[in-house]
Amino acid sequence: MIIEQLENDHENFTTIERAGLIDDLFNLARANIIPSSLVFNMLNNSHLERAYIVWERILDGINYIEQMIVTSYSNFDFYEQWHSYLIDLIRPIYTYFD
């Protein structure tokens, strides 16, 4: 339900609340309390986010995921797909702040 609200109108939450929610989602997924798919569902809407502190939390979470990928997978094709996903994820905010 919270993710749906973030998808529909993320500005109903303050910047600090959004940063905290994102941080919580990453941490809950890391602890296997929620499925990782919820984190990726939330990331699908990150193109709407403009707040630095929220992006800081997103990038911290992504960094953890990337470290897990690097240490767990030796498949270059998988890493290449991950890298492509990250470019698509970050491009809108990069373009916005050009």
C-alpha positions in Angstrom: 0.0 0.0 0.0 2.8 2.4 0.8 4.6 1.5 -2.4 1.4 2.2 -4.3 1.2 5.6 -2.7 4.8 6.3 -3.6 3.9 5.3 -7.2 0.8 7.4 -7.4 1.9 10.6 -5.7 5.2 10.3 -3.9 5.0 14.0 -2.8 2.3 13.0 -0.2 5.3 11.9 1.8 8.0 14.4 2.9 11.5 14.1 1.5 12.7 12.6 4.8 9.8 10.1 4.9 10.6 9.0 1.3 14.3 8.6 2.2 13.4 6.6 5.3 10.9 4.4 3.4 13.4 3.6 0.7 16.1 2.9 3.3 13.6 0.6 5.2 12.7 -1.3 2.0 16.3 -2.0 1.2 17.0 -3.1 4.8 13.9 -5.3 5.0 14.8 -7.0 1.7 18.4 -7.5 2.8 17.1 -9.3 6.0 14.7 -11.4 3.8 11.7 -10.0 5.6 10.1 -8.7 2.3 10.8 -9.9 -1.2 13.4 -8.0 -3.2 10.9 -7.5 -5.9 9.3 -4.8 -3.8 12.5 -2.9 -3.8 12.7 -3.1 -7.6 9.0 -2.1 -7.9 9.8 1.0 -5.9 12.9 1.7 -8.1 10.7 1.6 -11.2 9.3 4.9 -10.1 12.6 6.6 -9.0 12.5 8.7 -12.2 10.0 10.9 -10.4 12.3 11.6 -7.5 14.4 14.8 -7.4 15.5 15.0 -3.8 19.2 14.5 -3.2 18.7 12.7 0.2 16.3 10.2 -1.4 18.7 9.5 -4.2 21.5 9.1 -1.7 19.5 6.3 0.0 18.6 4.7 -3.4 22.3 4.7 -4.4 23.4 3.3 -1.1 20.9 0.4 -1.5 22.0 -0.1 -5.1 25.6 -0.2 -4.0 24.9 -3.0 -1.6 23.0 -5.0 -4.3 25.9 -4.5 -6.7 28.4 -5.7 -4.2 26.3 -8.9 -3.8 26.2 -9.3 -7.5 29.9 -8.9 -7.9 30.7 -11.4 -5.2 28.0 -13.9 -6.1 28.0 -14.0 -9.9 30.9 -14.6 -12.3 28.6 -14.3 -15.3 29.6 -11.2 -17.2 26.4 -11.1 -19.2 24.4 -10.9 -16.0 26.6 -8.0 -14.7 26.2 -6.3 -18.1 22.4 -6.5 -17.8 22.6 -5.1 -14.3 24.8 -2.2 -15.5 22.4 -1.5 -18.3 19.5 -1.5 -15.7 21.5 1.0 -13.6 22.1 3.3 -16.5 18.4 3.3 -17.3 17.6 3.9 -13.7 19.9 6.9 -13.2 19.7 8.5 -16.6 16.5 10.6 -15.8 17.9 12.2 -12.7 21.3 12.8 -14.4 19.5 14.4 -17.4 17.3 16.5 -15.0 20.3 18.0 -13.2 22.5 18.1 -16.4 
